[in-house]
């Protein structure tokens, strides 16, 4: 894991090295202070040598100040390195997620990806910050204090033969029990984030159906599960401290018990015995620090594995790097294409699709719910990859283009219309960042959006709010269509993107397409036959297959499915009328 995460310390390795050196030096100076103090007590005070005491005292002050300065330096350097490491991890994950296909994103939940980008990365940067200090400081102090304690009295140092193994066994047992709990803890965090995300994004639906109590209960279950896991995991961690303190005080009592006779026999100086006590405390406290950092590392390992899962995920759809192919026209061809979402499933979502669309055509796609209409068009910009057959755009297989080349030429307005926080202008410029006001207006007029934009208080500079909450569903659809038109695509796909507008507005949008986008291939998925009646070609989908295709007149004569849908909609219109 370290091997995979180490590259993300790039740019901060010198800070890590300097921080480690500062922490080690700080520990050394802290260990030397008791020796100087013992020298004052054992030599200067009995001799009554004021100059000696003063000189040694000043040396202690200088060493203390230097140790403090090194500690401040280590804290600053570790903080900078840790924050930089966390930022690199977040950026690497975020950049890699941008390469994911829909299938890759569906493998992880959105909530889980958010947790990995935030909570898990925060844990990793905290581990580096603490590790640079404690993982260096504790071992240096442990070994050095142990050596110095042995140099003072080999006999008294035998107490470590009992204390150290006890502490090491304790640490090992705690880590063994806690390690799987931290993995579960992170998964429980994903669950809580999922509930919160779903509730907040659909808060209007929740309130409309008066389901606040249900949502509160659902959150309570996930939150209680997280709390229970946290209590079990951190309960073991908390137990670590009192047990270690018990061992520490027991060791001190043992040293006092065996050290007193040595002092009485003249084998050990009182000043050295007090210094020995200091080193005992430092040895055992160092072990305590090691145990705490091991607890942190255990959780960090769980977080690190989750981050590596994202970084190691191979995008389901590979970009054609280095390709110089340009989409020459808007022709779209499906050559016996078959597709399924689940590779392990035996059933195909799309099966043996053979469809050829000439550049500039207007093609309507209709079919019942679950007939795979949306799946069909999502293969064109490679949002998903066909398992069998070939999808061609502009006469070339879609795999021959880079994602940027292909998706710049294929504009798609998805079923779920998404607008971002910011102004109308900022959202529309997603289509073309360099578009002039005249081009924006023309696109908005084609999408029948300009009329309501003019009525807004600040026009194009009106703030839409989060997710476009300040506009209606129909207005949101028209803005998304305008955004897609601004790209001047070779292929324009509308996936049921006019469902929230009235039939008159729908007709105006189609008329604008014919007049302003004559060379652009228009593929319109619709529930209403009236939205596709005038199309050059209408494709009827049924259970993942093309049931029929032709013009409106052809289908009325030859397609039973099409006639049934048309008649049912006409009857509905007559009743409503």
N, C-alpha and C positions, 0 to 999 in steps of 0.2 A: 504493500500500500504506500509506504514511504517513497518507493521508487517512482510510483505513478504520480504522486502529489508533489514531489520535490521540484519538478520543472516550473511549477506555479509560484515558486519563491523567486523567480527571475526578477532582477531589479532591486531585490532587497537582501541579497545574500551577504553583502558587505556589512549591512546593519545587523544581520544575525550573528556574523562572526565577531563584530565589535561588541555586541550585547553579551555574547557568551564570555568573552575575555573580561568584560567589566564585572559580570556576575562571579566568575571564578576569583578574580582579584579581590573583590569585596569580601568573599568568604575567607580568603587567606588572611587578610588584615584583621577580620573579626576574631580569627583563631589565635593570632599573635598577641592580641590585647591581654588575655588572661595571663600569658607568660610574663609580660612586662609588669602587670599588677603583682604577680607572685614575686617578682624580683624586688619590687618596692617593699612588699610586706616582709619578705624573707631576708633582705640585705639592708636596704636603706633605713627602715624604721628601727630595727635592733641596734644598728650602728649610730643612729641619730644623725646621719649625714643628710642635712637639709638640701645641699646642692645636688646630691645624687637623687634625692626624692623629687626635687624640682625638675631636674633634667629628664628623668624618666616620666614624670607627669606630663611635661610638655610633649614628649615623644608619643605618649598615649593620646593626647589631644590631637596631635597631627595625624596619627594613624586613624583615629575616629573620624576626623574631618575627611580624610582621603577615602575611607570606607564609605562614608555617607555620599560623597561625590560620585564614587563608582556606582553606588546603588541607584542614585538619581539617573545617572547615565544609562545604566542597564534598563531601568524602567522606561525611559524615553525611547531607547533603541528597540526594545522588545515590543513596545506599543506600535511604533512605526512599521516594524517588520510584520507584526501580526495583522494590522489593518491592511497593509499592502497585499499580504498573502490571501486574506479573505476577499479583497476586491478582485484579485486575479482569478480566484476560484469562481466567484459569482459571474465575472465577465466570460470566463471560459465556458461555463455551463450555459449561460444565456445565449452566447454566440452559437454553441452547438445545438441548442434547442431550435434555433432558427432554421437549421438544416433538416429538422425532423419532418417526416411526412405525417399525415393525419394518423396513420397506423402507429407510428412511433409515439406520438403524443397520447394516443389512447392506451398504450401499454402502461404508461405512468398516469396517474390521475393529475389533473391540473393542480389540485390542492397539494399533492405530494411534491410536485415540481416546485411549487411556491415554498414549501417547507425546506426543501433541499437548497434552494437559492438563498434563503434567509436564515432560518434556525440552524441548519447543519453547517453552513458556512461560518456563522457567528461562533459556533462551538469550535470549529477548526482554528479560527484566528485566535480565539481565547486560549486554546491549547498551546499554540505556538508562543503566544505572549507569556503564559505561565511557565511553559517548558523551558524557554530561554533563561528564565530565572531559577525556578525550583529544580529542574532536572540537571542544571549545572551546579547551582549553589549547594543543593542537598548532598550529592555524592562527594563533592570536594570537601565539604564540612565533615561528612561522615568518615571518610578515609583519613583526613588530616587529624581530626579530633581523636580518632581511634589510635593512630600512630603516636600522637603526643601523650595520650593517656597511658599507653603501654610504656613509653619512655620514662614516665614519672614513676609508675609502679607496675611491674609485671604481675605481681601477686594479686593486686586489687583488680587488674584487668581481666582476671578469670571470670568475673561476674558476667562479662559479655558472652561467655560461652553458653550461658543459659538464656540471657535476655534476648540476644540477637536471633537465635533460632525460633524462639517463641513469637517474636514480632514478624519474622519472615513467613512463618506458617499462617499466622493470622491474616496477613496481607494476601497470601495466596488463596486462602479460603474465601475471603470477601470478594476478591476479583472473580473467582470461579462462579460464585452465585450471582454476582451483579451483572456480569457481561451479557448474558442473554436478555436480561431485564431491560437494558438500555436500548437494545434493538427493538424490543416491543414498545418501549417508551416513545421512540421516534415514529413508529407506525401509528400509535395512538394519537400522536400530535397531528399526523396527516388526517386522521379521521375527524378530529375537532375542526381543523382548518376547512375540510370539505363541507361540513355542516354550516359553518359560518359563511363560507363563500356562496353556497347555494341559497341560503336564507337572504343574504344581503342583495344578491343579484336578482332574486325573485321576490323582493319584499312587497311589491304591489300585489302580486298574486296571493301571497300569504295573507295580507290584510283583506283582500277582496273576498277570500273564502273563510275568513275568520279562523285561521289555523295557527294563530300564535301559540296556543296551548300545546298543540301537537309539536310544533317546531321547538318549543322550550323543552318538552319532554325528550325529543330526539337529541337535542344538544346536551341535556342532563345525562343521558345514557353514555354518550361519547366522552363527556367531561369527567364523569365518575370513573369510567374505565381508565382514562388518562391519570386521574388522581390516584386510583388504586395501584397502578403500575409504578407511579412516582413514589408513593409511600413505601412500597416494598423495596424498590431500588435504593432510594436514598436512606431508608431505614437501616440497611446494612452499612451504608457509608457513615451514618451518624454513630453507629455502634463502634466504629473504628476508633474514635477519639477516646471515649472513657476507658476502653480496654488497654489502649496504649498508655494512657496516663497511669493506669494501675501498675502496668509493668515498669514504667519509668520510676514511680515512687518506690516500688518494691526494690528496684535496683539501687536507688539512693540509700534506702534503709540498709541493704546488704553491705554496701560500701562503708557506711558509718559503723556497722557492727564489726566488720573485719578491719577497718582502717584505724579505729581507736587503739587497739593493742599495738599496731605498728608505730603509731605516734608515741605511745608510752615507752616502747622499747627503743626509741630513737632511730628506727629504721626509715621513718618518713617525717618530713617537716610539715607543720601545720599549714603553712602557706601553700605548699604543694598539694596537700590534701584538699584544700578549698579549690585550688585550680583543677584538680582531678574531678571534683563535683561538677565544675563548670563544663568540662569536656564530656562527662557522662550525659549531662543534660543535652549538650549539642549533638552527641551521637544519636541519642534516642529521639530528639526532636527532628533530626535530619531524616531518620527512618520514618517518622510520622509524616513529614513533608513528602517523602517518596511515596508513602502509601496513598496520600491524598492525590498526588499527581497521577498515580496509577489508576485511581478511580476515575479521574478526568480522562485519562488516556483510553480507558475502557469504553467510555461513552463516545469519545472522539473516534475510536475505531469503527463503531456502529455508524456514526455520521459520515466518516470518510468512505466507508464501503458504499453508502447510498449516493454520495457524490460521484464516486468512480463509476457506479452503475449508469449514471447519466452520461458521463464523459466517454464511457466505453460503448455506449449504445450506437450501433451502426445504423445510419439513416437508411430507411427502407428504400428510398429513392436516391440513387447516386447522381450527382451533377456531372455533366459532360464537360469536365474541365479542359480548357484549351480549345474548345470548339469555336469555329468561326462562322458557323452556319447562321444565316439570318432567315427569319420567316418571310418568304417571298410573297405569299398571298394567303387568303383566308380559307383555302380548301381544307376540309377535314375528312379523313377516311378511317373507318373502322374495318380492318381486315380480319374477320372471324375472331373477334375479341371475346375472351371469357375472363371473368373476375370474381373473386370471393374475398370477403373481409377477413375471414378466419382461414388461415392456411391449412389447418387441420380438419376443417369441415369438408364433408363430402359434397354438399350442395353449393352450386354456383349462384352468386347474386346476379351476375350477368352471364349469359351463355350464347356463344356463337353469334355475336353482333356483327353483321355485315352491312355497313352503311357508308355511303359516299356523298359528300356535300360539296358542291362547287363554290368557289369564292364568290362572295356577294349575295348568296342565297339567304332567304329568310326561312328558317326551319322551325316548325312547331313540334313540341314533344308533349304528348298527353298520355295519361294512364292512371289507373287506380293507385291508392295508397299502397306502398310496398312493391310497386312495379319496377323499381330501380331507375327511375327517371333521373334523379339527382346523381346517382352513382355513375350513370352513363356519361354525363357531361363533366364530372369531376376527373375523369381519365384524360380529358383533353389538355388541361394545364398541368397534368401529372401530380394532382393532389393525392391520387392513388396510382399504383402501377398495375397494369394488366398482367395476369399470369400467363395467358395464352393469347396469341394473335398480336397484331401490331396496330397502334394508333398513329396516324400520320397527320401532321399539320403543315400546310404549305408544300406538300409532296414529300416531306421527309419524316422519318420516325421521330416521335417526340424525344426519344432518348439521345438523338443527335444534337439537340440544343442544350445550352446551359439553362438553368432555371430562370435566370434573369432574361435571357433572350426569348424564351418561350412565354413566360408569364407577362412580359412587357407587350407581347403581341396578342395575348389572350386575356381579355378582361372578363371577370366573372362577378356577378352580383349574386351572392349566396342567399339561401332561404332566410337565414338569420342575418338581418341587416345590422351592421355594427358601425357606429360612429364613435369617435373618440372625444375626450374632453378637449375643449378649445372652441374656436369660432367656426362658423360655416366655411369661411375661406380656408382656414387651416386644414379642415377635413377634405375639402375639394382638391386642394393642392397635392393630396396623396396621389391623385391621378396623374398630375404633371406639375412638378415643383416649380417649373418656370412659366406656367401658364399666365397669360395676361388677363386683365379684367374682362376684356372683350371675349376671349376664349372661354372664360369661366361663365360669362353670361350666356354665350351660345350653347354651351353644354347644359346649363340649367334650363334654358328655353326648350331644348330638345327633350329634356326629362320632365317638362311641365312643372319645374320647381321655381322658376324665376318669379312667377306671380306672387307666391307666398313669401319669398325672400324679400321682395320689395316692401311688403307690408310690415316686416319686422322692424323694431326700433332702430337697429344699427345695421340693417341690411346684411351684407356678407360678413360683417364683423360682429354679428350677434353671437353671443356665447351659447353653445348647445348644452352645456352641463355634462355631467358624467354619463357617458353612454347615449347622449342625445336625448336626455329626459325632457328637454324643453320643446320638442317637436312631436307631432303625432306619428302614428305608425305609417300612414300614407306619405307624409312629408319625409319621413326617414327613408322610405323606399326610393322616393324620387331623388333625394340627395345622393344616395348610394349609386343610382343609375347615372346621375350627372358626373359623379366621380369616376365611374368606369368609362364614360364617353370621353372624358378629358384625356385619357391615355391614347386616344386615336388608335384603337386596337384593330388588328386584322380580323379577330373573332370576338364577338360580344355575346356573352352567355347570360341570360336572365333566368335564374332558377326560382320560378314562382315569385318574381320580384315586383309584381304589380297586383298582388292579391288584395292589398289594403287600399287600392285606389278604385274609384268608380269606373264604370265601363266607358264613359265619355272621355275621361282623362287617359284611360288605357288606350283608347283609339287614337287620341292625339299623339301619345308617345310613339305608337307604331308608325303613324304617318310621318312624324319627325325622323324616325329611323330611315324610312324609305327615301325621304328627301335629302337628308344630311349625311347619311352613311351608306351611300349606294354600293361602295366597294367592300364594305365590311360584312362579313358573314354574321348573321344574327340567329342565334339559337334560343328559342323562347320555350321554357317549360311553363305550362299553365294548367290550372284546373278547369278554367272556363274555355269552352271551345271557341266562343266568340273572339277570344284573344289570339287565336291562331288560324281562324278561318281563311284569312287572306294570305297565308304563308305559301311560299313556293312548294314546300314539301311538309307534310305532317307525318310524324312518326308515332304510331300507337304502340305503347309498351304494355306488356302483360307478363307478370311473373318472371321478370328478368330477360325476356325475349322480345324481339320485334314481332308483334302480332300482324301488323299491317302498316303500309305507308303509301302515300300518294297525296294528291290535292284533296281539298274538301269535297269536291264533286265525286272524285274517284272513291273516296272512303265512304261516302253516303251510299254509293251503289254496291260496293264490294265488302265493306267491313261491318260485321254485325256489332262488334264492340263499340265502334265509333258511332254507329247509328243509335245504339242504346243510350250512350252517354249524351249525345246531342238531343235526343227526344226527351230524356229525363230533365235536362237543363231547360229546354223550351217549355216543358210543362210547368216547371218551377217558376219560370219567368212569367208565364201566363197567370199562374195563381197569385204571384206577388203583384202583378200588374192589376 
